[in-house]
Amino acid sequence: MLGANKVKNRKLYLATFAAVLGPLSFGFVLGYSSPAIPDLSRISDLRLRLNPTEASWFGSVVTVGAALGGVLGGWVVDKIGRKLSLMLCSMPFIFGFTIIIAAQNVWMLYLGRVLTGLASGVTSLTVPLYISETAHQRIRGTLGSCVQLMVVLGIMGSYVAGLVLDWRWLAVTCSVPPTAMLLFMCFMPETPRFLLSQGKRREAEEALRFLRGPEAPVEWECAQIEGTSWAQDSHFQLSDLRDPGIYKPLAVGVLMMLFQQLTGINAIMFYAETIFEVANFKNGDVATVIVAAFQVVFTALAAMVMDRAGRKVLLVVSGVAMTVSTAVFGVYFRLSSPTPTNSSGLEFGSLGPALYDTQLDLSWLALASMGVFIAGFALGWGPTPWLVMSEIFPTPVRGLASAVCVLTNWSTAFLVTKTFQDLMDLLSSAGTFWLFSALCALNVFFTIFCVPETKGKTLEQIQAHFKQTR
């Protein structure tokens, strides 16, 4: 790239830090229910006490809000821009946790969770776009992977804080990151690509000077962005869906989000506490912190190697690791079953006793399988779909197409979570995990044949790839 040695990334790192406070907030939202539900299930105030059904909804209603937030975010980012969208979505985070803190009944708890879920949906769409449109192509993969890294850091932070704080003070703690994001983003620029799509050339050059440094060739970079046909024609029409430059990346993005949720990540996390207890980790709270820390380590590793190894390599390695680990998990559950597997399989509620009473010497197999699976997911299929989503869409449809991807992700997450018990009853524990293994294997083939390598390419080069392929 012309003048690449003159690019200074210090302020780009600052802008990325301000933006990823959103995924950190998102992580706190996801992690909040784990320590809060036990507190709310035994609270003395009957108006707030959660029964098992209410506790299930308290945990899962976030995904409903996030799906709605993805749809809303797709419209908002194209109307008011990436920066203002991030500032705006901090408000539902703050209001949601405030309602939880002041809750007088279960419905207020639900409302707070829906609002924080709504903000999470907008965040999961907007932050990857903001980073991909501001980052230099040489470090875009590393910075883009920080989105998932901050999510798992937020989850772990929520778990750790939950060890010492009750549910109200934990909600207070969770409201700090979105407040900080609102303040920091006031001083950050809008993305140059959005400004150019609005015909604001001078503002785009100023944003690039802030992000690249005063000596960077910002006029040349602006010309490169403007040189694409999409930058010149920013009006999207329904007939444009026939363009391979749109429908091909849209298909890739949607399928990546679908496959991410069909890997079985929610099932593995659901079993985590029971598996640790089988292996004589009696403190379930500490076990969840260990799992979260494991995710953080391997997500950080993915961020460090993303721009060296490439997206496809990490996705393939990740898919293979998850295929093997879920297959072995199925073997473990089959061997641990107290009776021959039949059509009804193991009852989910009776899984614990079954694991305790039979084949305890196989607990190492469950621990090893879980460790390999979480490491594999964090290395590839955790962060990469969000990164690729932010890279492959043309500017005029980036908000809309990303909204479709986010809606697919969160809708699938909700359906998998809510139908998991029925799947266990139908296929048995072993059968369910073998199904996950088959889907993970399908992920590998999908990655090899359908997902383009975006490492080291500008967003315009990636979009040209889709328009040229047949």
ABEGO torsion letter per residue (X at the ends): XBGAAABBAAAAAAAAAAAAAAAAAAAAAAAAAAAAAAAAAABABAAABBBAAAAAAAAAAAAAAAAAAAAAAAAAAAAAEAAAAAAAAAAAAAAAAAAAAABABAAAAAAAAAAAAAAAAAAAAAAAAAAAAABBAAAAAAAAAAAAAAAAAAAAAAAAAAAABBAAAAAAAAAAAAAAAAAAAAABBBBAAAAAAAGBAAAAAAAAAAAAEAABBAAAAAAAAAABAAAABABBBAAAAABAAAAAAAAAAAAAAAAAAAAGAAAAAAAAAAAAAAAGBABAAAAAAAAAAAAAAAAAAAAAAAAAAEAAAAAAAAAAAAAAAAAAAAAAAAAABABBBBAAEBBAAAAAAAAAABGAAAAAAAAAAAAAAAAAAAAAAAAAAAAAAAAABBAAAAAAAAAAAAAAAAAAAAAAAAAAAAAAAAAEAAAAAAAAAAAAAAAAAAAAAABBBABGBBAAAAAAAAAABX
